[in-house]
């Protein structure tokens, strides 16, 4: 059975990646799982300068997931190249570097530093970052900004370019179309939803930043709907993210249009979750007589005459 997939210029041995920010830079999880059995690793975000991130409390457990307000804490591009990349180069899996920035120039500078380094198969661009030149408004909540970032980065690399979309917009399909028009190889979605938690004893927000990003099983229904919307809007591949904890979840994402998936919050509970999900997907396909897992992508069966309101089919 064929589980492999070619995404842009990148070859994946299976459809399961681990999501940025939930798996460190790979070495942290290495003692607990076989990294070579993953389709790929999306690194923790990398920015031009090191970032300490937000002050505690910046993680809070919820009834069906977690809130985080880490603030893109990371080692910075210099330390990533000198301390993290050598380990990643030796792994038998695809490496995708997630890039975060506070201006288009910074996105470009980080990518140009990485372009001369070996061992990187692709980039995932985190557009859920505050644009300091626009008063802190997130890039990913304005279609023109997302479009500009995609256009500028596409000029500078032949490696696989993935734009990670935020769900905190009205019509996510419009943003996916902008990425496709400017040459992105794929989009990944969803990033976290805005959420908050309150301590009723202190009457204060749990997170130091008041609100944070909600992830985990609670957001899976939203993520499925967003992936389905984007599948109807664009022809480029989609990487589904959001609340995937089992192989059954992953199959759901393929059926609504994802070509691959990322495992995020589940890795905190079980660093081996991604490997287990990949094995479960393969066993499902064997049991179903599926010879190529690509057969499942977009395979959702909808009754004749039923259309999803507001969705424009691009295929």
Buried (B, 14 or more C-beta within 10 A) or exposed (E): EEBEBEBBEBBBBBBBBBBBBBBBBBBEBEEEBEBEBBBBBBBBBBBBEBBEBBEEBBBBEBEEBBBBBBBBBBBBBEEBBEEBBEBBEEBEBBBBBBBBBBBBEBBBBBBEBBEEEEBBBBBBBBBBBBBEEEEEEBBBBBBEBBBBBBBBBBEBBEBBBBBBBBBBBEBBBBBBBBBBEBEBBBBBBBBBBEBBBEEEEEEEBBBBBEEBBBBBBBBBEBBBBBBBBBBBBBEBBBBBBBBBBBBEBBBBBBBBBBBBBBBBBBBBEBBBBBBBBBBBBBEBBEEEEBEEBBBBBBEBEEEEEEEEEEBEEBE
